Amino acid sequence: MRAGSLDRTITIQRLGEVQDEFGGVSGGWTSLASVRAQLLESSTSEWMEAAGEQAGRSVAFRTRWIAGLRNADRVVFEGAAFDVLEVKEIGRRRGLELRCKGASS
């Protein structure tokens, strides 16, 4: 993996408990890491759901190895949140390919 191709910055987030300034705890997204990544593809796909037609953006990123990344995590790129659909290992812990879809909320 060439460092020059990692020309984007993404933030990996995980759903967990967040404490507010008053000591209350609630569910929320916390940032795990901000890493350099390569944008492999970006497309718009349409699909039907019970509520009707919605457009969703699908993207794939390639980045260096991050231990413990799971499908329940999400990626934030250019202010938009993307749910991680698939995590593929590249080589032996050399990198990861993340296939993502625009977050529903």
N, CA, C and O atoms as a GROMACS GRO file, in nm:
protein
  420
    1MET      N    1   0.085  -0.117   0.000
    1MET     CA    2   0.000   0.000   0.000
    1MET      C    3   0.090   0.124   0.000
    1MET      O    4   0.176   0.140   0.087
    2ARG      N    5   0.069   0.209  -0.097
    2ARG     CA    6   0.151   0.329  -0.110
    2ARG      C    7   0.090   0.443  -0.029
    2ARG      O    8  -0.031   0.467  -0.035
    3ALA      N    9   0.175   0.512   0.046
    3ALA     CA   10   0.127   0.621   0.130
    3ALA      C   11   0.067   0.734   0.047
    3ALA      O   12  -0.025   0.801   0.093
    4GLY      N   13   0.116   0.755  -0.074
    4GLY     CA   14   0.065   0.861  -0.159
    4GLY      C   15  -0.078   0.842  -0.203
    4GLY      O   16  -0.148   0.939  -0.233
    5SER      N   17  -0.124   0.717  -0.206
    5SER     CA   18  -0.263   0.691  -0.248
    5SER      C   19  -0.362   0.715  -0.133
    5SER      O   20  -0.482   0.724  -0.157
    6LEU      N   21  -0.314   0.725  -0.010
    6LEU     CA   22  -0.401   0.751   0.105
    6LEU      C   23  -0.421   0.902   0.118
    6LEU      O   24  -0.363   0.966   0.205
    7ASP      N   25  -0.504   0.956   0.028
    7ASP     CA   26  -0.518   1.101   0.016
    7ASP      C   27  -0.645   1.158   0.080
    7ASP      O   28  -0.674   1.276   0.061
    8ARG      N   29  -0.718   1.078   0.153
    8ARG     CA   30  -0.841   1.124   0.221
    8ARG      C   31  -0.828   1.097   0.370
    8ARG      O   32  -0.748   1.013   0.412
    9THR      N   33  -0.905   1.168   0.450
    9THR     CA   34  -0.908   1.144   0.594
    9THR      C   35  -1.047   1.098   0.633
    9THR      O   36  -1.147   1.162   0.599
   10ILE      N   37  -1.053   0.985   0.704
   10ILE     CA   38  -1.181   0.933   0.753
   10ILE      C   39  -1.172   0.917   0.904
   10ILE      O   40  -1.063   0.902   0.960
   11THR      N   41  -1.287   0.919   0.969
   11THR     CA   42  -1.294   0.896   1.113
   11THR      C   43  -1.376   0.770   1.136
   11THR      O   44  -1.486   0.755   1.084
   12ILE      N   45  -1.319   0.680   1.215
   12ILE     CA   46  -1.388   0.556   1.252
   12ILE      C   47  -1.459   0.581   1.385
   12ILE      O   48  -1.397   0.627   1.480
   13GLN      N   49  -1.588   0.551   1.391
   13GLN     CA   50  -1.666   0.571   1.513
   13GLN      C   51  -1.733   0.441   1.556
   13GLN      O   52  -1.762   0.353   1.475
   14ARG      N   53  -1.756   0.431   1.688
   14ARG     CA   54  -1.821   0.314   1.745
   14ARG      C   55  -1.933   0.360   1.837
   14ARG      O   56  -1.918   0.458   1.910
   15LEU      N   57  -2.046   0.289   1.833
   15LEU     CA   58  -2.160   0.320   1.919
   15LEU      C   59  -2.127   0.275   2.061
   15LEU      O   60  -2.087   0.161   2.083
   16GLY      N   61  -2.144   0.364   2.155
   16GLY     CA   62  -2.114   0.332   2.294
   16GLY      C   63  -2.186   0.429   2.386
   16GLY      O   64  -2.277   0.501   2.345
   17GLU      N   65  -2.144   0.430   2.509
   17GLU     CA   66  -2.205   0.519   2.608
   17GLU      C   67  -2.124   0.649   2.616
   17GLU      O   68  -2.001   0.647   2.623
   18VAL      N   69  -2.196   0.760   2.614
   18VAL     CA   70  -2.134   0.892   2.621
   18VAL      C   71  -2.185   0.960   2.746
   18VAL      O   72  -2.305   0.959   2.775
   19GLN      N   73  -2.095   1.020   2.821
   19GLN     CA   74  -2.132   1.090   2.944
   19GLN      C   75  -2.139   1.240   2.915
   19GLN      O   76  -2.047   1.298   2.858
   20ASP      N   77  -2.251   1.303   2.956
   20ASP     CA   78  -2.265   1.447   2.936
   20ASP      C   79  -2.206   1.524   3.053
   20ASP      O   80  -2.155   1.464   3.148
   21GLU      N   81  -2.212   1.657   3.045
   21GLU     CA   82  -2.149   1.741   3.148
   21GLU      C   83  -2.214   1.729   3.286
   21GLU      O   84  -2.155   1.770   3.385
   22PHE      N   85  -2.336   1.674   3.292
   22PHE     CA   86  -2.405   1.659   3.419
   22PHE      C   87  -2.389   1.519   3.478
   22PHE      O   88  -2.445   1.489   3.583
   23GLY      N   89  -2.313   1.433   3.411
   23GLY     CA   90  -2.288   1.298   3.460
   23GLY      C   91  -2.386   1.195   3.408
   23GLY      O   92  -2.374   1.077   3.441
   24GLY      N   93  -2.481   1.237   3.327
   24GLY     CA   94  -2.576   1.142   3.270
   24GLY      C   95  -2.512   1.063   3.157
   24GLY      O   96  -2.426   1.113   3.085
   25VAL      N   97  -2.555   0.940   3.142
   25VAL     CA   98  -2.499   0.853   3.039
   25VAL      C   99  -2.607   0.822   2.936
   25VAL      O  100  -2.720   0.790   2.972
   26SER      N  101  -2.571   0.831   2.808
   26SER     CA  102  -2.663   0.798   2.701
   26SER      C  103  -2.585   0.733   2.587
   26SER      O  104  -2.462   0.738   2.584
   27GLY      N  105  -2.656   0.674   2.494
   27GLY     CA  106  -2.591   0.611   2.379
   27GLY      C  107  -2.550   0.716   2.278
   27GLY      O  108  -2.623   0.813   2.254
   28GLY      N  109  -2.434   0.697   2.218
   28GLY     CA  110  -2.386   0.791   2.117
   28GLY      C  111  -2.262   0.737   2.048
   28GLY      O  112  -2.205   0.637   2.091
   29TRP      N  113  -2.221   0.804   1.943
   29TRP     CA  114  -2.104   0.763   1.866
   29TRP      C  115  -1.979   0.828   1.924
   29TRP      O  116  -1.976   0.949   1.948
   30THR      N  117  -1.877   0.748   1.946
   30THR     CA  118  -1.748   0.799   1.992
   30THR      C  119  -1.642   0.768   1.887
   30THR      O  120  -1.646   0.662   1.824
   31SER      N  121  -1.550   0.859   1.868
   31SER     CA  122  -1.446   0.843   1.767
   31SER      C  123  -1.337   0.749   1.818
   31SER      O  124  -1.285   0.767   1.928
   32LEU      N  125  -1.303   0.650   1.736
   32LEU     CA  126  -1.195   0.558   1.768
   32LEU      C  127  -1.063   0.607   1.710
   32LEU      O  128  -0.960   0.602   1.777
   33ALA      N  129  -1.068   0.654   1.585
   33ALA     CA  130  -0.945   0.695   1.518
   33ALA      C  131  -0.977   0.780   1.396
   33ALA      O  132  -1.081   0.762   1.332
   34SER      N  133  -0.887   0.871   1.365
   34SER     CA  134  -0.889   0.942   1.237
   34SER      C  135  -0.770   0.891   1.159
   34SER      O  136  -0.656   0.901   1.206
   35VAL      N  137  -0.794   0.837   1.041
   35VAL     CA  138  -0.688   0.773   0.964
   35VAL      C  139  -0.691   0.821   0.819
   35VAL      O  140  -0.792   0.873   0.771
   36ARG      N  141  -0.579   0.803   0.751
   36ARG     CA  142  -0.569   0.833   0.609
   36ARG      C  143  -0.624   0.713   0.532
   36ARG      O  144  -0.604   0.598   0.572
   37ALA      N  145  -0.693   0.739   0.422
   37ALA     CA  146  -0.756   0.633   0.344
   37ALA      C  147  -0.758   0.670   0.196
   37ALA      O  148  -0.742   0.786   0.158
   38GLN      N  149  -0.778   0.568   0.115
   38GLN     CA  150  -0.794   0.586  -0.028
   38GLN      C  151  -0.941   0.561  -0.060
   38GLN      O  152  -0.997   0.459  -0.020
   39LEU      N  153  -1.004   0.653  -0.133
   39LEU     CA  154  -1.142   0.635  -0.177
   39LEU      C  155  -1.140   0.550  -0.303
   39LEU      O  156  -1.087   0.594  -0.406
   40LEU      N  157  -1.196   0.430  -0.297
   40LEU     CA  158  -1.193   0.339  -0.411
   40LEU      C  159  -1.308   0.363  -0.507
   40LEU      O  160  -1.288   0.361  -0.629
   41GLU      N  161  -1.426   0.386  -0.455
   41GLU     CA  162  -1.541   0.410  -0.541
   41GLU      C  163  -1.646   0.488  -0.466
   41GLU      O  164  -1.656   0.483  -0.344
   42SER      N  165  -1.723   0.560  -0.542
   42SER     CA  166  -1.833   0.636  -0.486
   42SER      C  167  -1.946   0.632  -0.587
   42SER      O  168  -1.929   0.673  -0.701
   43SER      N  169  -2.061   0.583  -0.547
   43SER     CA  170  -2.172   0.572  -0.640
   43SER      C  171  -2.303   0.596  -0.566
   43SER      O  172  -2.309   0.591  -0.444
   44THR      N  173  -2.406   0.623  -0.642
   44THR     CA  174  -2.539   0.639  -0.585
   44THR      C  175  -2.625   0.523  -0.632
   44THR      O  176  -2.632   0.494  -0.752
   45SER      N  177  -2.688   0.458  -0.538
   45SER     CA  178  -2.777   0.346  -0.574
   45SER      C  179  -2.914   0.374  -0.516
   45SER      O  180  -2.928   0.436  -0.411
   46GLU      N  181  -3.015   0.328  -0.585
   46GLU     CA  182  -3.151   0.346  -0.538
   46GLU      C  183  -3.210   0.211  -0.504
   46GLU      O  184  -3.186   0.112  -0.575
   47TRP      N  185  -3.283   0.207  -0.401
   47TRP     CA  186  -3.349   0.083  -0.361
   47TRP      C  187  -3.484   0.115  -0.301
   47TRP      O  188  -3.511   0.228  -0.259
   48MET      N  189  -3.568   0.014  -0.297
   48MET     CA  190  -3.702   0.032  -0.242
   48MET      C  191  -3.707  -0.017  -0.099
   48MET      O  192  -3.652  -0.123  -0.066
   49GLU      N  193  -3.772   0.060  -0.014
   49GLU     CA  194  -3.797   0.020   0.124
   49GLU      C  195  -3.945   0.040   0.150
   49GLU      O  196  -4.017   0.090   0.064
   50ALA      N  197  -3.989   0.001   0.265
   50ALA     CA  198  -4.131   0.012   0.300
   50ALA      C  199  -4.180   0.156   0.291
   50ALA      O  200  -4.295   0.181   0.255
   51ALA      N  201  -4.093   0.250   0.323
   51ALA     CA  202  -4.132   0.391   0.320
   51ALA      C  203  -4.130   0.449   0.180
   51ALA      O  204  -4.178   0.561   0.160
   52GLY      N  205  -4.077   0.376   0.082
   52GLY     CA  206  -4.070   0.428  -0.054
   52GLY      C  207  -3.928   0.428  -0.105
   52GLY      O  208  -3.840   0.363  -0.048
   53GLU      N  209  -3.906   0.502  -0.213
   53GLU     CA  210  -3.775   0.507  -0.274
   53GLU      C  211  -3.682   0.601  -0.199
   53GLU      O  212  -3.721   0.712  -0.162
   54GLN      N  213  -3.558   0.555  -0.176
   54GLN     CA  214  -3.458   0.638  -0.112
   54GLN      C  215  -3.327   0.620  -0.187
   54GLN      O  216  -3.299   0.513  -0.240
   55ALA      N  217  -3.247   0.726  -0.190
   55ALA     CA  218  -3.116   0.717  -0.255
   55ALA      C  219  -3.011   0.699  -0.148
   55ALA      O  220  -3.017   0.764  -0.043
   56GLY      N  221  -2.915   0.613  -0.172
   56GLY     CA  222  -2.808   0.591  -0.076
   56GLY      C  223  -2.674   0.591  -0.147
   56GLY      O  224  -2.663   0.542  -0.259
   57ARG      N  225  -2.575   0.646  -0.083
   57ARG     CA  226  -2.442   0.654  -0.141
   57ARG      C  227  -2.359   0.538  -0.088
   57ARG      O  228  -2.351   0.515   0.032
   58SER      N  229  -2.296   0.465  -0.179
   58SER     CA  230  -2.209   0.354  -0.143
   58SER      C  231  -2.065   0.394  -0.170
   58SER      O  232  -2.035   0.450  -0.275
   59VAL      N  233  -1.977   0.366  -0.076
   59VAL     CA  234  -1.836   0.398  -0.093
   59VAL      C  235  -1.750   0.283  -0.042
   59VAL      O  236  -1.796   0.201   0.038
   60ALA      N  237  -1.628   0.277  -0.089
   60ALA     CA  238  -1.531   0.180  -0.040
   60ALA      C  239  -1.402   0.255  -0.011
   60ALA      O  240  -1.359   0.340  -0.089
   61PHE      N  241  -1.340   0.222   0.100
   61PHE     CA  242  -1.215   0.284   0.141
   61PHE      C  243  -1.109   0.177   0.161
   61PHE      O  244  -1.141   0.064   0.200
   62ARG      N  245  -0.985   0.211   0.134
   62ARG     CA  246  -0.872   0.125   0.166
   62ARG      C  247  -0.783   0.203   0.262
   62ARG      O  248  -0.749   0.319   0.237
   63THR      N  249  -0.747   0.139   0.373
   63THR     CA  250  -0.667   0.205   0.476
   63THR      C  251  -0.569   0.106   0.537
   63THR      O  252  -0.575  -0.014   0.509
   64ARG      N  253  -0.481   0.156   0.618
   64ARG     CA  254  -0.387   0.068   0.689
   64ARG      C  255  -0.464  -0.014   0.793
   64ARG      O  256  -0.578   0.019   0.827
   65TRP      N  257  -0.402  -0.120   0.843
   65TRP     CA  258  -0.463  -0.212   0.939
   65TRP      C  259  -0.509  -0.139   1.064
   65TRP      O  260  -0.434  -0.059   1.121
   66ILE      N  261  -0.631  -0.166   1.109
   66ILE     CA  262  -0.686  -0.116   1.235
   66ILE      C  263  -0.741  -0.238   1.308
   66ILE      O  264  -0.834  -0.303   1.260
   67ALA      N  265  -0.684  -0.269   1.422
   67ALA     CA  266  -0.727  -0.387   1.498
   67ALA      C  267  -0.865  -0.365   1.558
   67ALA      O  268  -0.895  -0.256   1.608
   68GLY      N  269  -0.950  -0.466   1.552
   68GLY     CA  270  -1.079  -0.463   1.619
   68GLY      C  271  -1.191  -0.394   1.546
   68GLY      O  272  -1.299  -0.377   1.603
   69LEU      N  273  -1.172  -0.353   1.423
   69LEU     CA  274  -1.278  -0.288   1.347
   69LEU      C  275  -1.387  -0.389   1.315
   69LEU      O  276  -1.358  -0.503   1.278
   70ARG      N  277  -1.515  -0.348   1.329
   70ARG     CA  278  -1.627  -0.440   1.307
   70ARG      C  279  -1.734  -0.376   1.219
   70ARG      O  280  -1.732  -0.257   1.191
   71ASN      N  281  -1.827  -0.459   1.178
   71ASN     CA  282  -1.936  -0.411   1.093
   71ASN      C  283  -2.031  -0.318   1.167
   71ASN      O  284  -2.104  -0.242   1.103
   72ALA      N  285  -2.032  -0.321   1.298
   72ALA     CA  286  -2.120  -0.234   1.375
   72ALA      C  287  -2.066  -0.090   1.383
   72ALA      O  288  -2.137   0.000   1.429
   73ASP      N  289  -1.943  -0.068   1.339
   73ASP     CA  290  -1.883   0.065   1.343
   73ASP      C  291  -1.931   0.147   1.224
   73ASP      O  292  -2.003   0.097   1.137
   74ARG      N  293  -1.892   0.273   1.222
   74ARG     CA  294  -1.925   0.356   1.107
   74ARG      C  295  -1.806   0.444   1.071
   74ARG      O  296  -1.714   0.464   1.150
   75VAL      N  297  -1.810   0.496   0.949
   75VAL     CA  298  -1.706   0.583   0.897
   75VAL      C  299  -1.768   0.720   0.870
   75VAL      O  300  -1.877   0.729   0.814
   76VAL      N  301  -1.698   0.826   0.910
   76VAL     CA  302  -1.741   0.961   0.877
   76VAL      C  303  -1.642   1.017   0.776
   76VAL      O  304  -1.522   1.022   0.801
   77PHE      N  305  -1.695   1.057   0.660
   77PHE     CA  306  -1.614   1.109   0.550
   77PHE      C  307  -1.683   1.231   0.492
   77PHE      O  308  -1.799   1.224   0.453
   78GLU      N  309  -1.612   1.342   0.485
   78GLU     CA  310  -1.664   1.469   0.432
   78GLU      C  311  -1.797   1.506   0.496
   78GLU      O  312  -1.888   1.553   0.427
   79GLY      N  313  -1.808   1.486   0.627
   79GLY     CA  314  -1.927   1.525   0.702
   79GLY      C  315  -2.044   1.429   0.693
   79GLY      O  316  -2.147   1.452   0.757
   80ALA      N  317  -2.030   1.322   0.617
   80ALA     CA  318  -2.138   1.224   0.603
   80ALA      C  319  -2.099   1.095   0.675
   80ALA      O  320  -1.983   1.055   0.675
   81ALA      N  321  -2.198   1.030   0.737
   81ALA     CA  322  -2.175   0.905   0.809
   81ALA      C  323  -2.212   0.787   0.720
   81ALA      O  324  -2.312   0.790   0.649
   82PHE      N  325  -2.128   0.683   0.724
   82PHE     CA  326  -2.149   0.562   0.645
   82PHE      C  327  -2.140   0.440   0.735
   82PHE      O  328  -2.045   0.427   0.812
   83ASP      N  329  -2.239   0.352   0.726
   83ASP     CA  330  -2.237   0.226   0.801
   83ASP      C  331  -2.140   0.130   0.733
   83ASP      O  332  -2.140   0.118   0.611
   84VAL      N  333  -2.057   0.063   0.810
   84VAL     CA  334  -1.963  -0.036   0.756
   84VAL      C  335  -2.041  -0.164   0.728
   84VAL      O  336  -2.098  -0.223   0.819
   85LEU      N  337  -2.042  -0.206   0.602
   85LEU     CA  338  -2.111  -0.328   0.563
   85LEU      C  339  -2.017  -0.447   0.562
   85LEU      O  340  -2.057  -0.559   0.594
   86GLU      N  341  -1.891  -0.423   0.524
   86GLU     CA  342  -1.796  -0.533   0.509
   86GLU      C  343  -1.655  -0.483   0.538
   86GLU      O  344  -1.617  -0.374   0.497
   87VAL      N  345  -1.578  -0.565   0.610
   87VAL     CA  346  -1.438  -0.536   0.640
   87VAL      C  347  -1.355  -0.649   0.581
   87VAL      O  348  -1.367  -0.764   0.624
   88LYS      N  349  -1.269  -0.616   0.483
   88LYS     CA  350  -1.184  -0.717   0.420
   88LYS      C  351  -1.039  -0.690   0.457
   88LYS      O  352  -0.992  -0.577   0.449
   89GLU      N  353  -0.969  -0.795   0.498
   89GLU     CA  354  -0.828  -0.783   0.532
   89GLU      C  355  -0.745  -0.788   0.403
   89GLU      O  356  -0.770  -0.871   0.316
   90ILE      N  357  -0.647  -0.699   0.392
   90ILE     CA  358  -0.555  -0.697   0.278
   90ILE      C  359  -0.421  -0.752   0.326
   90ILE      O  360  -0.360  -0.697   0.417
   91GLY      N  361  -0.377  -0.860   0.265
   91GLY     CA  362  -0.252  -0.922   0.308
   91GLY      C  363  -0.265  -0.976   0.449
   91GLY      O  364  -0.374  -1.010   0.493
   92ARG      N  365  -0.155  -0.982   0.518
   92ARG     CA  366  -0.155  -1.025   0.658
   92ARG      C  367  -0.143  -0.902   0.746
   92ARG      O  368  -0.034  -0.861   0.785
   93ARG      N  369  -0.257  -0.847   0.776
   93ARG     CA  370  -0.267  -0.726   0.859
   93ARG      C  371  -0.190  -0.607   0.802
   93ARG      O  372  -0.134  -0.526   0.876
   94ARG      N  373  -0.188  -0.598   0.668
   94ARG     CA  374  -0.123  -0.484   0.604
   94ARG      C  375  -0.223  -0.370   0.586
   94ARG      O  376  -0.186  -0.253   0.594
   95GLY      N  377  -0.348  -0.404   0.562
   95GLY     CA  378  -0.448  -0.302   0.538
   95GLY      C  379  -0.588  -0.359   0.545
   95GLY      O  380  -0.608  -0.479   0.565
   96LEU      N  381  -0.685  -0.270   0.529
   96LEU     CA  382  -0.826  -0.308   0.530
   96LEU      C  383  -0.898  -0.241   0.414
   96LEU      O  384  -0.864  -0.129   0.374
   97GLU      N  385  -0.996  -0.310   0.360
   97GLU     CA  386  -1.087  -0.250   0.265
   97GLU      C  387  -1.223  -0.244   0.332
   97GLU      O  388  -1.273  -0.347   0.378
   98LEU      N  389  -1.281  -0.127   0.339
   98LEU     CA  390  -1.409  -0.105   0.406
   98LEU      C  391  -1.515  -0.072   0.302
   98LEU      O  392  -1.504   0.028   0.232
   99ARG      N  393  -1.617  -0.155   0.292
   99ARG     CA  394  -1.730  -0.127   0.206
   99ARG      C  395  -1.840  -0.068   0.293
   99ARG      O  396  -1.881  -0.128   0.393
  100CYS      N  397  -1.888   0.050   0.254
  100CYS     CA  398  -1.981   0.124   0.339
  100CYS      C  399  -2.101   0.174   0.258
  100CYS      O  400  -2.096   0.184   0.135
  101LYS      N  401  -2.207   0.203   0.331
  101LYS     CA  402  -2.330   0.257   0.271
  101LYS      C  403  -2.378   0.372   0.358
  101LYS      O  404  -2.365   0.366   0.480
  102GLY      N  405  -2.432   0.474   0.298
  102GLY     CA  406  -2.482   0.591   0.370
  102GLY      C  407  -2.568   0.552   0.489
  102GLY      O  408  -2.660   0.472   0.477
  103ALA      N  409  -2.536   0.609   0.604
  103ALA     CA  410  -2.608   0.576   0.728
  103ALA      C  411  -2.752   0.620   0.718
  103ALA      O  412  -2.784   0.723   0.658
  104SER      N  413  -2.840   0.540   0.777
  104SER     CA  414  -2.983   0.568   0.772
  104SER      C  415  -3.024   0.681   0.864
  104SER      O  416  -3.127   0.745   0.842
  105SER      N  417  -2.944   0.707   0.968
  105SER     CA  418  -2.980   0.817   1.058
  105SER      C  419  -2.858   0.889   1.106
  105SER      O  420  -2.869   0.985   1.183
   0.00000   0.00000   0.00000
